[in-house]
Amino acid sequence: MSVKPHIRVSSVNKIFSTGGREVFALENINLDVQPGEFICLLGPSGCGKSTLLNAIAGFSFPTSGTITVDEKPVQEPGPDRGMVFQEYALFPWMTVEKNIAFGLEIKKLPKETIRDKVDALLIMLNLQDFRERYPKDLSGGMRQRVAIARVLALDSPIMLMDEPFGALDSLTRRNLQDELLRIWIEFKKTIIFVTHSIEESIYLADRIIVMTYRPGRIKKEVSVTIPRQRDPSSIQFNELKKELSFLVMEEQSRSHEAQVKSSTAD
């Protein structure tokens, strides 16, 4: 018996109206994500990756088509979908401990339950020595650990991640990629992860969804069968990197041509 998809995107289109004209951001997106699957949305800027993620999160709505989670239509943000942004989105006036506890306090859980859960997450993400610090006192990598901990605290079965490591240096980025994979394996989350890094998508994903430049369509779905932990210097890794580079560079060229045409028209 086939497993029902955790997330289903069916015939989704998204049109924005800007400056008196219509911009087709997404066109006929169809995607099933299975429970516990790690999906990367890959493509150049302007291909609709974040637009699609925001629609799955319930922050915006398709112009047409449907998005369902566990066969229920997505009509608003919900506790079943935790979101991690590139900008960390932490409350600057709250300590690390308070930021992680915030969602649990909103749910009015018992104080002892909140304390135990926060303590466990602080240890898991190596934040126990920073519990009383404020976001301004933390490095970018530490802030992103806090943002991930805050989502984990809510125990959302789905994690939606919008280029969460894009602003970090390469060493911190790899450390957090490994941390995320450990969390994914331990908690069996369903993850949709937006990136424009080909290497990051290969390192993390079960399946990579390559998207076209505007309008955003699914250009190709690529299954990553390389065993974890993946070695970026391996032959398999670099063969896949070459294939994906060709696909993405095609769309990057289309993006450049569109920008040149637009500037010429202006």
N, C-alpha and C positions, 0 to 999 in steps of 0.2 A: 504494500500500500504506500502510495507516494505521500511525502510529508507536505502539509500545507505551508505555503510561504509565510514567513513572519511579516514581511513587508511586500506589498504588491503595488506596483506603479503601472497603470493601464492607460495607454493612449493619451498621455499627458502633454498638453500644449500650454505654453505661457507666453502671453503677449504684454509688453509694457508700452504705455503711451508716453512719449517724451518729446517735447518741443513740437507738438502737433503732428507727430508721425508715430507709426506703430513699429515696435522692435520685437521681432520674434526671438525670444530667449530660449525656448524649448519647443521641440517639434516631435510629436509622436513618440514619446518615451515609454517604453515597455520594459519593465524590470521586475523580476522576482528575487527576493533575498530570503534565503533559508535560515531557520533558527540556528544561531551560533556561527553564522558565516561572517567572514571578514572581507568586506568589499572596499576597493579603492576606486574613486571617481577620478580619472586622470585626463588632463587636457590643458591647452593654453588658456591664458586669461581671456574671459569673454565667451567661454563655451557653455556656460550655464551650470557648472558644477555646484556652486553655492546656491544658485536659484533652486535647483532640484533638492538640495539638502534642506533648505529652508521650507520648501513645500512639504517634505516628509516630516519635518519638525512641527508643522502647523503654524509657522510664522507668516506664511503667505499661502495663497491658494492658486491652483491651476486655472487657467482661462477655460480649459475643458479637459476632460479625462478624470480619472479617479485615483486616489491613493488610499490604501487600506493597511491597517496594522492588525494582525490576527482577525482579518476579515471585517473589521469595523472601519468605517470611513474616517479619515483624519479631518477633523473640523476645527481643531485648535491645538495648541501645545498641551502635552500631558505628561504625567509622571512616568509613563512607560518609555519615554524618549528623553534621554539626557543629552544636553548639547555642550560641547567644548569648543570655544572659539579661539582664533589665533591671538586675540587681544586680551586673553585671560579672563576678562569680565568679573574681576573680584571686587568686593566692596572695600575701598581703601581705608575706611574708618573702622574696619573690623580686623581683629587678629586672625592669624591662620586658623586657629582653633574655632573661632566664631564663624569664619567664612564656611568652613566645612560643616559646622553644625546648623547653619542657617535653615536649610530646607527641612531638616528634621524638627527644628523648633516650630516651623510653620505648620508641620503635620501634628504638632502638639504631642509628640511622643514623651514618655516619662524621662525625666532628667537623667536617671541612671542608665537608661537605654542609650540616650544620646551620647553620654560620656563614654560608655563602653565602645560604641561604634566609632566615635571620633578617635579615641585612643588607638584602636586597632588600625585605622586608616593612617594615622600619623606614623605608626611603626612600619606599616606595609610600604609606604612611600618615602621612608627615611626623612620624615618631617618632625620627628618628636622633639628635636632640639630647637625647633623654630615655632613652636605652638603659640608663643606670646608675641611673635614678630608681626609687623604690619606689611602689607604687600610692597610698599615703597622700599622696604629694607631687604627685599629678596631679589635674587637674580631672576632672569627670564625663565630659566629651567625650573627653579623652585616655584615660581608663580604658577607655571603650567601644572606642576605636580599638585598644587593646592586645588586648581580648577578641576583636575581629574578626580581628586579625592572627593570634592563636593558632589560630583555626579555619581560616584560610586556610593556615597552615603545614602543616596535616595534609592539605591538598588534598582535602577532602571534597567530593564532587560535589553534595551537598545541604547547604544552610544552613537551619537552623530557628531562628527569631528571635522571642523572646517579649517583645514591647514593649521592644525594646532602647534606644529613644530616649525613652521615656515620662517619664523623670525629668530630662530636659535642657531648658535654656532654648531658646526658639524659634529663635534664630540658630544655635546649636550643632547643634540638631536638623536644620535644613535643610542645613547643611554636611555632616553625616554621611549624610543621605539622598542627597545628590549623590555622596558618596564611595562609598556602597553601590551606587548605580546604575552608577558607573564600574567597580567591581569585578565586578558582575554581567555587564555587557557584555563586559568583557575576559576573564573566566574562564568564562563561560557556565554559571554555577551554576544549579541549581534551588533556588528560595528560597520558603519558606513563612514569612510574616511576620505575627505577631499584633499587632493594634492596636485601640484604640477611637477613634482619630482618623480621621474621615471624610476630611479633607483629605490626611492622610498616605497613606491607602490609594489615593486617586486619583492622587497624585503618583508613587507607586511602582509600582503593580501592573499586570500584564497583565489580571488577572481578580480581582475582589473577591467573596469568599464572605461574604454577610451571614447571620449566625446569629441564631436566636431565643433569647429568654430561656428559662431552664430549663423543660422539657428542651431542650438545645441541638439544634436541627435546622437544616438549610440552608433559610433563608427564600427566598433568591434568589441566583443567580450573575450577576454583572454584568461584562461585558467592557469594558475601558477601551481605546477606540480612538483617544484623543487622542494625536497625535504627541509624542514626547519631543524636547526638554526641555519639560515641561508648565508652562504659565503659570497659576498659581492665580487670576489676575484675568480669565482669558479667559471668554467666554460658554459655551463647551463645558464647561469645568471647573466652572463654577458651576451649570449645568443638571444635571450629574451629581451635584454636591454636594447640590442640592435633592432629587433623587430618593432618594439614599442617606440623607439626613437624615430624610426621611419614614419610610423603612423602619426605621431604627435607633430613632427616637423612639417608634414603635409598640411596640418591644420594651422600651424604657426605661420606658414607661408601664406595661407588664405587670409589669416588675420592681418598680416603685413600688407597684402595687396588691397584689402578693404580699407585700411587706414590711409594708404597712399591715394586711393580713389576718392575717399572722403575729403582729404586735405586739398586735392586738386579741384574738387567740385566747389569747395569753399572759396 
